[in-house]
Amino acid sequence: MPPHGRRAVPSAILPPGASREVDVAEAEDLRAACAEAARTGGAVLREKWGKTRTIELKGGIDLVTDADKASEAALLAFLATRYPGAAVLAEESGASGTGAGGLRFFVDPLDGTTNYAHGVPHFAVNVAVVDAGGLAAGATYDPLRDELFTAARGGGAFLNGEPLRHSARTELRGALLVTGFPYDIHENHDEPLRLFGAFIRRARAVRRFGSAALDLAYVAAGRFDGFWELRLKPWDVAPGILIAREAGATVTDTEGGDRMLETGDILAAAPALLAQMLAVIAAERAR
């Protein structure tokens, strides 16, 4: 498997003309920057939490709120000051920046918008950065619990400064898994529902909490033993891929490869569970 997030980023979403790979010290600086950026967005979400929301539909069931937009604006302002000209791919405003410094940031100002809009206290801010070597650093921040999950390539993963480690679960039948459904579930529901049923029959239990960012962070923390989901976006998973890997978990696409950021299909688990989970997915797809 790719060590420490390397080779996890397809060339299509690297910064323009990317040729520079940061060293360990700079990766640590980038971790701190991602953490501060995530806290900046999280402060906006916390301030607006519980107040009347302006809610719009981006698709059939995909929401965006004024809080998403305000959080993203604060995040982008922070990054523009700290890394002028760096390329950014943000959920609400799309691509910006020239790629200065050989870096690209992925920004999700509110992962779990549906939860937020309905007053469910389970959501996060995602910030990650890639260089020519792949994922270099990332942060996932839960502003209501004040839980900050961070990682730097080769530097480990942490929750509020304390090291993270996966659960070390070895048997699927004893595992607590988590998943989510894609936003096109109303139109393309067959495979997600079949996989959900297959894992319910084989695992101890399956949860669905509505934030892929926190699902991945919880795998890193050993709270969940495994996670799978289909058709996610790069900003949903980029920090979590690195955080989970740096915590010793294994992260692949649903075919065992490394195309998560291209396909949006992802599986993260304690290493001994990977082959078992891939086998379940392959068996369902072969039916």
C-alpha positions in Angstrom: 0.0 0.0 0.0 1.2 3.6 -0.6 3.1 4.8 2.5 2.1 8.0 4.2 -0.2 9.2 1.5 2.2 9.0 -1.4 0.9 8.4 -4.9 -2.7 9.0 -3.6 -3.2 12.0 -5.8 -3.9 11.8 -9.6 -2.0 14.3 -11.7 -5.3 15.9 -12.8 -5.8 17.4 -9.4 -2.2 18.3 -8.5 -1.2 22.0 -8.6 -0.4 23.3 -12.1 3.1 22.2 -13.0 3.6 20.4 -9.7 7.2 19.3 -9.3 8.1 20.1 -5.7 7.8 17.7 -2.8 7.9 19.2 0.7 10.3 17.9 3.3 9.3 16.6 6.7 9.7 20.0 8.4 7.6 21.8 5.8 5.0 19.0 6.1 4.7 19.8 9.8 4.3 23.5 9.0 1.6 22.5 6.6 -0.1 20.4 9.2 -0.2 23.4 11.5 -1.6 25.6 8.7 -4.3 23.1 7.9 -5.2 22.9 11.6 -5.4 26.7 11.9 -7.5 26.9 8.7 -9.9 24.2 9.9 -10.3 26.0 13.2 -10.9 29.2 11.4 -13.8 27.7 9.5 -15.0 25.8 12.5 -15.3 29.0 14.6 -17.7 30.4 11.9 -19.8 27.2 12.1 -19.9 27.2 15.9 -20.9 30.9 16.0 -23.8 30.2 13.5 -24.9 26.9 15.1 -28.5 26.9 16.3 -29.4 30.1 14.5 -31.8 30.5 11.5 -30.2 29.1 8.4 -30.5 30.1 4.7 -30.7 26.8 2.9 -30.4 26.1 -0.8 -30.5 22.9 -2.9 -27.4 22.1 -5.1 -29.0 18.9 -6.4 -31.8 16.6 -5.6 -31.0 16.3 -1.9 -27.6 18.1 -1.6 -27.8 21.2 0.5 -25.7 24.3 1.0 -26.3 26.8 3.7 -25.1 30.3 4.5 -22.8 28.7 7.1 -21.0 26.7 4.4 -20.4 29.8 2.4 -19.2 31.9 5.4 -16.9 29.2 6.6 -15.4 28.8 3.2 -14.9 32.5 2.8 -13.0 32.6 6.1 -10.9 29.6 5.2 -10.0 31.0 1.7 -9.0 34.3 3.2 -6.7 32.6 5.7 -5.1 30.4 3.0 -4.7 33.4 0.7 -2.8 35.3 3.4 -0.6 32.3 4.5 0.0 30.8 1.0 -0.5 33.5 -1.7 -1.3 32.0 -5.1 -1.5 28.4 -3.9 -4.1 26.4 -5.9 -7.3 25.6 -4.0 -10.1 23.3 -4.8 -13.1 24.2 -2.5 -16.5 22.6 -2.4 -18.6 25.7 -2.9 -16.4 28.1 -5.0 -14.4 25.5 -7.0 -10.8 26.0 -8.2 -8.7 29.1 -7.7 -5.1 30.1 -7.4 -2.2 29.6 -9.8 -0.4 26.8 -8.0 2.3 29.1 -6.6 4.6 27.2 -4.3 3.7 23.8 -5.8 0.8 23.3 -3.5 -2.9 22.6 -3.8 -5.4 22.8 -0.9 -8.6 20.9 -0.7 -11.3 22.6 1.4 -14.6 21.4 2.6 -16.0 24.2 4.8 -18.8 22.0 6.2 -18.8 18.2 5.8 -22.2 17.1 7.1 -24.3 20.0 5.9 -27.5 18.1 6.1 -26.8 17.3 9.8 -26.0 21.0 10.4 -29.1 22.2 8.7 -31.3 19.9 10.7 -29.6 20.7 14.0 -27.8 17.4 14.3 -24.4 18.0 16.1 -22.2 15.9 13.9 -20.2 17.7 11.2 -16.7 18.9 10.5 -14.3 21.1 8.5 -11.8 19.5 6.2 -8.5 21.0 4.9 -5.8 19.1 3.1 -2.8 20.0 1.0 -1.0 18.0 -1.8 2.4 18.5 -3.4 4.2 16.5 -6.1 4.5 13.6 -3.7 0.8 13.3 -2.9 -1.0 14.1 0.3 1.3 16.2 2.5 -0.8 17.3 5.5 -4.4 17.5 6.5 -6.9 18.4 9.3 -10.4 17.5 10.2 -12.1 19.6 12.9 -15.3 19.0 14.8 -16.0 22.4 16.2 -18.7 21.4 18.7 -16.6 18.7 20.4 -13.5 20.7 19.8 -11.8 17.6 18.3 -9.0 18.4 15.9 -7.6 15.4 13.9 -4.4 16.1 12.0 -1.7 14.4 10.1 1.6 15.2 8.3 3.2 12.8 5.8 5.6 10.6 7.7 4.8 12.4 11.0 1.9 10.5 12.4 -1.7 11.3 13.1 -3.0 13.1 16.2 -6.2 14.1 18.0 -5.7 17.3 19.9 -2.0 16.5 20.1 -2.4 12.9 21.2 -1.2 10.1 18.9 -3.9 8.2 17.0 -3.9 4.4 16.3 -6.4 2.2 14.5 -8.5 -0.4 16.4 -6.4 -3.4 15.4 -9.6 -5.4 14.9 -8.9 -8.7 13.0 -12.3 -10.2 12.4 -15.2 -8.7 10.4 -17.8 -10.4 12.5 -16.7 -8.4 15.6 -16.3 -5.1 13.7 -18.2 -1.8 14.1 -18.4 -0.3 10.6 -19.6 3.0 9.3 -20.7 4.1 5.9 -22.6 6.8 4.0 -24.9 7.0 1.0 -24.1 9.1 -2.1 -26.2 12.1 -2.9 -27.6 10.4 -6.0 -28.9 7.5 -3.8 -32.5 8.2 -5.0 -31.5 7.5 -8.6 -28.6 5.0 -8.1 -29.4 3.0 -5.0 -28.9 -0.6 -6.0 -25.2 -1.0 -5.2 -25.0 1.1 -2.0 -28.0 -0.7 -0.5 -26.7 -4.1 -1.5 -23.3 -3.4 0.1 -25.1 -2.0 3.2 -27.0 -5.2 3.6 -24.0 -7.4 2.9 -22.0 -5.7 5.7 -24.9 -5.7 8.1 -25.0 -9.5 7.7 -21.3 -10.0 8.4 -20.2 -7.3 10.9 -21.2 -6.7 14.5 -23.0 -3.5 13.5 -23.0 -0.7 10.8 -23.6 3.0 11.5 -24.4 5.9 9.2 -23.7 9.3 10.7 -23.6 11.6 7.7 -20.0 12.9 7.7 -17.4 11.0 5.7 -14.7 13.3 7.2 -15.5 12.2 10.7 -16.0 8.6 9.6 -12.4 8.5 8.4 -11.1 10.3 11.5 -12.9 7.8 13.7 -11.3 4.9 11.9 -8.0 6.6 12.6 -8.9 6.9 16.3 -10.1 3.3 16.5 -13.7 4.3 17.2 -14.8 2.5 14.1 -13.0 -0.6 12.7 -13.8 0.1 9.1 -15.5 2.5 6.7 -16.6 2.3 3.0 -18.5 4.8 0.8 -19.1 5.4 -2.9 -18.9 8.5 -5.1 -17.4 11.0 -2.7 -15.5 14.2 -3.6 -11.8 14.8 -3.1 -12.5 17.5 -0.4 -14.6 14.9 1.5 -11.8 12.4 1.9 -8.3 14.0 1.3 -7.5 14.8 4.9 -9.0 11.6 6.2 -7.0 9.4 3.8 -3.8 10.8 5.3 -5.0 10.8 8.9 -6.1 7.2 8.7 -2.9 6.0 7.0 -0.7 7.9 9.5 -2.7 6.2 12.3 -1.7 2.8 10.7 -5.0 2.0 9.0 -5.2 0.9 5.4 -7.0 3.1 2.9 -7.7 2.0 -0.7 -10.5 2.3 -3.3 -13.1 -0.4 -3.3 -11.1 -2.5 -5.7 -8.0 -2.4 -3.5 -6.2 0.3 -5.6 -5.3 3.9 -4.9 -7.8 5.8 -7.0 -10.0 7.2 -4.2 -9.6 10.8 -5.2 -10.5 10.0 -8.8 -13.4 7.6 -8.3 -14.7 8.8 -5.0 -15.0 5.1 -3.9 -13.1 4.5 -0.6 -12.5 1.8 2.0 -10.5 2.5 5.2 -10.0 -0.2 7.9 -7.7 -1.8 10.4 -5.2 -3.6 8.2 -6.4 -7.1 9.0 -10.0 -6.2 7.9 -9.0 -4.9 4.5 -9.0 -8.2 2.6 -12.2 -9.3 4.3 -14.1 -6.1 3.4 -12.8 -6.1 -0.2 -14.0 -9.6 -0.5 -17.5 -8.6 0.5 -17.6 -5.8 -2.0 -16.2 -8.0 -4.8 -18.7 -10.7 -4.1 -21.6 -8.3 -4.2 -20.4 -6.8 -7.5 -20.1 -10.2 -9.0 -23.7 -11.1 -8.3 
